[in-house]
Amino acid sequence: MSEQATAAAGEAPSRAGALSHRQILTILSGLMLGMFLAALDQTIMASAMKTIADQLHGQTIQAWATTAYLITATISTPLYGKLSDIVGRKPMYLAAISIFLIGSLLSGIATSMYELAAYRAVQGLGAGGLMSLALAIIADVTSPLERSRYTGYFMGVWGLSSVGGPLIGGLFAGLDSFLGITGWRWVFLLNVPIALVALVVVSRVLNVPHTKVPQRIDFWGAATLTIGLVPLLIIAEQGREWGWDSGASIAMYVTGVVGLVAFVFVERWMGDAALLPMRLFRRPVFALTNVINFIMGIGMFGMMMSLPLYLQIVKGATPTESGLMTLPMTFGILVAAMGSGRVTSKTGRYRIFPIIGLGATTVALFLFAQIGTDTALWQTMLIMTLAGAGLGLCMQSLLLAIQADAPVKDMGVATSSATFFRSIGGTVGTAVFLSILFGIVADRITAARAAASLPPMPAGTGGLDLNNTAFINALPPQEARPILDGFASSLDTVFMVGGIVVLVAFALIWFLKEVPLSNKSGLQRAASEQDSAAPVAAVH
């Protein structure tokens, strides 16, 4: 392959496999557009979902729109990683953007909640590659030592989406129409022009060399993973409504376990061609880091689910306002991630950061477990900043540990595994914490009413609509207070459980071995391996 072919912007590399700072920034411009699509979609939906469900007359089944997206995004993530190792990053990244574009367009013209759920599933198929492939491509073109210098740009994308998403979602959801189209539909249609620009930019600048690997595609692995995860993800999202011990739930458990067992056998049989090669789990850093990713996902997503409920129900904030109130957490993530990245680039050391990060996140969750109805917002926001700093120190450093330890040929699947296991943990965490919350909130409200010398609530009033808590503001103060106290107390329990879970990850992180960071990018490492293999091939 010629050096000219490796240049991203018409500029020849300075040495074999190396790209200049300008070339890397050019490639980043395309990657950030793709990541912005995924990040904005997550934040914009939070403030618009209730309005969408009302307009499509599907409030009671709105969870399926989220569940469908989550299932396809989670399952497709390792598939993108493996296929990109085989056929190259660029075609798979273009495919991910294209599928996400189609799903967005279809979602924007949905006429029922069931249609929207189906189209959101298409969106999820694209979203599964937007994040993991961007991180894998950065690993290709930068060395571990300098990688943190560039991943700070990705943190900026997440920060921008965290600010803009709730505002844009609330704005469009509140409009009757815009340019002759119903306002909420722009939540999805807005993705179309961004995705089109991303396709043009990526097709022009993402010219990263790749040596195709003649390998079978692990269709059986993809099938058994789907059979294993889909039922478990569905039960995680729907189990609270169905009943955890109902016949439908038990059928999901059994199907999921059988599918996962079959997946392990298939992956062992497929060897190097496996969707998620089992040999990677024999690498202590890979195995331990992904266990920590899973546990951290439980605590992280559980916390991010609980905070908006506290702000909306206990503090009376609107969905948009609650999204903006969590900006201190975004600020903490940005500052910690970028600061730790710079230190890592200069020193080559990274192990200390997830240790401090998981410790800070654990402390933050235990502090959240102390907040109540009368806790000042500034105090809650300070804890959010601490929690964000803890997450910022962890997310980038844990990914760097996996990439530094992974073989070059497995960089795509190794990188996608971090997103995959964190997503699975997030699904479990959200389901478990919601179950805890709804399992105890009615009793806590009853206890709060008794403490206030109020009679028990009438039968059938224990289920309160979390999507619209405006009715609480219309209640007399003496009636509203027990509800607020009951929710605050229940959320304290959720945060306490989350703190205990993350404490386990904090204990495990001490066993992480720090792999020395190479000063070679993935492309340079691959070129070195090819050069060293060439004389051997000549001898034979």
N, C-alpha and C positions, 0 to 999 in steps of 0.2 A: 504494500500500500504506500502511495507517495505521501511525502510530507504535506504537499498541497492539499491532499484530501483530508488531512487532519485539521486543517485550519478552520476555525469557526467563522472568521470574518475576513477571509482572504489573506491572512497573515501567516506565514510559515512558522511552525514551532521552533523554539530556540534549541531544543535537543529532542532526541527520539522520545515520543510519547508525551512531551511536556507542552503545555499551552501557556501563553503569556497571560498576564493579569487582564489585559484588554479582551482577549479571547474568552477567558472565563466569565467576565462580566457580561459579554455578549450572549453567551449561553445562558447565563443566569436570567437575563431578561425574558427569555422564553419560558424557563422553568417557573419563574415567579408568577407569570400570568396563569399558568396551569394550577399552581398552588393557591392562587387567589380565588380561583373558581371554587375549589374544594372548601377553603376556609370561609369564604363569604356565604356559601350555601348553608353551612352549619349554623352560622350566627343569624342570618337573615330569617331563617325558618322559625326560630324560637319566638320572635315577636309577631309573626304573621299567622301561625298555625291555627289559632282559635278562630280568626276571621275567615280563613279558608274553609275550615270545617263547617262553620255556620253557613257560608254561602253555598257549599255543596251538600248541605243537609246531612252531614255525616259526623256530627260531634262525637257520637258514641263509638265510632270506629276509626277516629282520627289516628289512633296509635299505629294502625296498619301502614299508614303512609311513612311513618318513621321506621317501623320494623322492616318493611320491604327494602328500604334504602340501606339500612344497617346490615341486613343479611347479605345482599349482593356485594356491598362494598367490602365486607369482612372476608367473604369467601374468595372474591376475585383478587385480593391483595397478594397472596402468595403465588397465584397463577401468573400475574403480571411480572412478579420478580423472577420466576423461573423462565418464562418465555423470553424475557428481555436478556437473560443470560445466554439463551440459545440463539435468537434471531437479531438481537440488538436493542438498544434502548429507544432509539428514535422512532422506529415503526410502532412500537408498543405505546410510547407516549402520545404519538399522534392518534393512535386508535383510542386511547383513553379519553383524550379531549373530544374526539368525534362522537364517541358513545355518550359522553356527558352532555354534549351539545344536543344530540337527538333527544335524550331523556328530558332535558330542560324544555325544549320546544314542545314535546308531547305533554309534559306536565302543565305547561302554560295554556293548553287548550282542553284540559280534562273537564268533563262534564259531571263526574260523580266522584265520590271518595274512593270507590273501588278502582276506577280508572286512574285516579291520581296515585294510588298505591302501586299499581302496575307500572306506571311511567316513572315513579320514583325508584322502582327497582332497576329500571334501565339506567337512570342517573347513577345509582349506586355502582353498577357495573363499570362505569367510567371513572367514578370517584376512587375506586379501589387502586387505580394506577397513578392518579395525579400526585399523591403525596409520596408513596414509596418509591416510584421511579425517579422523581425529582431528587430525592436524597441519594439514590443509587448513582445517578448521573454525576452529582457533585463528588461522590466518592471516586468516580472514574477520572475526573479531570483535576482533582486537587489531592495533595498528600494529606495524611492525617494531621500533620503538624500545622498546615495552613488552612485546613478545612473550616475550622471554627471562625476564621476571618470572614468566610463567605456565608456560612449558615446564619450569621446575624441578619443578613438581608431577608432570609426566610422568616425570622422572628418579626421583622418589621412588617412583612405581609400579614402575619397573624394579628399583629397589633392593629393594623389598619382595618382589617376585617372585623375585629372585635369592637372597634369604635363605630365603623360605618354600617355593619350588618344590622344591629338592632334599630338604628335610626332609619335606614333604608326600608327594612321590613315593616316597621311601624308606619312609615310614611305611605308606602304603597297600600298597605292593608287598610289604612284610613281613608284612601281615596275611592270615591264611587267609580271613577273612570279616569284614564290618562291616555291621551291620543286615541280616544274612541274605544279603548280596551279596558275591561274591568280592572280596577286598581291592583288587586292581589295577584293577578296573573303576571304582572311585571316582576314579581319576586322570582319567577322562573325565567321569563323572557329576557330579563336583564343579562342572564348568563350567555345568551346567544351571541350578541356582538362581541363580548369579551372572549368567548371561545373561538370565534372566527378570527379575531386578531391573534389569539394564541396560536392557532393553526398556521397562520401565515408566518409569524415570527419563528416558531419552532421549526417549521419546514425549511426556513432559510438559514438559521444560525446553528441548529443542533447537529453539526456534522462531526460527531465523535466517532472515531474509527472503532470497528468491531470485527472480530474474527468469528465467523459463524461456527457454532458447535454442532457437528452432526450427531444429534441425539434425539431419541424418541420423546414424544410429548406424553406426559403422564396423565392420559385421560381417565384411567381407572382411579388414580389418586384424587383427581379433581372430583370425580363422581362420588367416591366414598367420603371425601371431606364434606361435600355438600350434604350427603345423607346424614353425616354425623352432626354437623353444625346447625343446619336449618332447624331441625326440631328443637334443639337446645336453645337457640336464639329466640325461637317463637315462644317457648315456654318461659324464657326469661322475661320477655315482654308481656305475655298474656297470662302467665300463671296466676297473678293476683286476682284477675277477673274470673278465670276458669275455676280456681281452687287448686292449690298445689298437690292435693291428693285425689283430684278428680280422675275419671277414666281417661279423658283426653290428655291430661298432663302425664299420667303414667305411660301412656302409649308413646308420648314424645320422649320421655326419659329413655325408654327401652330402645326405641329406634335410634336415638342419638348415640347411645353407648355402643350399640352394635355397629353403627357406621364408623365411629372413631376407632374401634378395635380393628375393623376391616381396613381402615386407612393406614394404621400402623403396619399391618401385615403387607399391604400393597407397597408401601414405601420401602420396606425392607427388601421386598422382591425386586423393585425397580432399580435399586442401587443408586448410581450417580444420576440416572435419569429421573429420579423421584422428584415430585413437586416440592417436597420439604425433606431433603436427604437426611436419613436418620444418623448418618455419620457425623453430621454437624453437632448433634446432641452429645457426642463423645468429646467435644471440645468444652472444657470446663467453663470458659468465659462465655461462650455462646449459650450454653444451657442455663447457667446461673443468671446471666443478665436477662434472659427472656422470662425466667421465673419471676424475677424482680419486676420486669415490665408488666407481667400479668397482675401481680399483687398491687403495683402502683396504679395500674389502670382501674382496679376496683376502688381504691381510695380516692383517686383523682376525679373520676367521673361521678362517684357518689357525692363528693364534696361539691362539684360543679352543678349537680342536680339539686342538692339541698339548699344551697345559698339563694338561688332565685326564689325558691318557695318561702324561705324565711323573709326575704325582702318584700315579696308580693303579699304574702298572707299576714305576717306579723307586723311589718312596717307599712303595709298599704301601698306599695309602689306598683306602677303599671309594669307590664312586661318590658316595654322599652326603657323605662326608668331603671328597672332592676338590672338590665343589661349594661346600662351606663354606670350604675353603681359598682359593678364588678371590675371597672377599669383599673383600680389599684392592683388587682391580681394580674391583669395583663401587663401593667407597668413593672411589677415585680418579676414576671417571667422574662420580659425584654431585657431589663437591666442585668439580671443574674445570668441569663444565657449569653449575652454579648460580653459581659465582663469576664466570665469564666472562659469563654472562647479565646479572648485575647491572652489571658494568662496561659492557657494551654498552648497557644501558638508560640509563645515565647519560651516556655519551660518544658513542654512535652509531657507535663504531668496532668492527669485528669481524674485519678481515682478519688482524690479528696473531695471533689465537688459533689458526686452523688451521695457520699457519706454525709456531708453537711446538708445537702438538699433534702434527703429523706428525713434527717433529724429535724430540720426546720418545718417540713410538711407535717410530721408527727406532732410537733409542739403546736402548730397552727390548728390542727384538728382538735386537739385537746382543749385549746383556748376557745375554739368555736363551740365546744360542748358546754361552755360556761355562759354563753350569751343568752339573754332573755328578752322579754317584751320591752323592757325599759332601757336596754343597753343602747348607749349612744351610737349613732351610725359611724362616727369617726373612729370609735374603738373597733367596730367590726371591720372597717376599711383598713385599719392598721394590720389586723390579723390577715386580711386578704393579701396585703402586700407581702407579708411574711410567707404565706402559703404560695404565692406566685413566685417569690424568690426561690423557694425550695424546689418547685417544679422546674423552674428555669435552669437550676443547677443540675437537675437529674436528666431531663429529656435529651439534651444534646450530648452529654457525657456518656450516657448509657449506649446511645447509638454509635458514638465514636468507638467505644470499647468493642462492640460487635464487629464494626467495619475493620478495625485494626487487627482483629484476630482472624477474620474470615479469609479463606483462599480467594484469589482474584476471580476464579471461574464461578464462584458462588456469591459474588458481591450483591447481585440483584436479589436473590432469594434470602440471603442473610439480612439485608437491609429491610426487606418487606416483612421479615419475621418480627422485627421490633414493633412495627405498626400493627401487625396481625395480633400478636399476643396482648398488646395494650388495649386494642379494640375489644377482644374477647373479655378481658378483665373489666373493661368499662361496662359492657353489657351485663355481666354478672353483678357488678357493683350497683348499677342503677336498679336492677331487678330486686336485689337483696335489700337495699336501703329503702326503696319504696314499700316493700313488703313490711319491713320493720315499722316504717312510719305509719302506714295504714292499719297495721296490726295493733298499735298502742294508742293512736291519737284519740279514739273515741273514749277510752278509759281515762286518759289524761284530762280531756275536756270535762268528763263527769266528775273527776276528782277536783278539778279547779272550780266547778260550779258548787260542789259541796263545801269547799273551803270558803267560798264567798256566800255561803248560806242561801244558795239558790236551789230550787227544786230540780230533779233530774230532767234532762232533755226528753221530749216526747219520743216514743219509739219511731224508728225510721229516719231520724234526723242526723244520724252519725256520719252519713256520707256527704261531705261538703265538696262543692265543685271548685277544684283548685285552679281552673282556667278563668274563673270570674269570681273574685272574692269581694266584689263591690258591695254585696249585700251586708257584709260585716260593718261597713261604714254607716249603713242605715239603721243598725241596731242601737238601742240605748247603751251607753257606756258599760253599765253593770252586766248587760247580756253579752256584749262583744268581748269584754275582758277575759272571761274564762276560755273562750275559743282561742284567743290570741295566746294566752298562757299555755293552753293545752298543746297547741302546735309548736310553740317555742320549746316546751319541755320534751316533746316527741323528737323534734329535730336535734336537740341536745344529745339524746340517746343515739341518734343516727351518727352524729359527728363523733361521739365517743367510740362507737363500734369502728368507724372509719379510722380513727386514730390507732386503735389496737391492731387493725389490719396492716396499716402502713408501718407500724412498729416492727412487725415481722419482717418487712422488706428492709428496714433499717438494720435489723440484726443480721440479715443475710448479706448485705452489701459489704460487710467487713471481710467476707471471704473472697471478694472479687480480686483476682490477680491483675495487676496493671501490666498490660502488654506495651513494650516500648513502641513509640509512634514512629513510623517510617517517614522519611522525607521524600518519598516517591508516591506519585499518584497511582491510581489503579491502572491507567494506561501505561505508565512507565514500568510498573511491576509486571504487567502482562508482556511488555516488550522484552524485559529482562529474562522472563521465563522462556520466551520463544528463542531468544539468543542462546541461552544455556542448553536448550533442548536440541537445537540445530546440530551441534557437533555429534551428539549422541546418535541422532537419526542418520547422520552421514556415515558413522562407523558401522551401523547395522545395514 
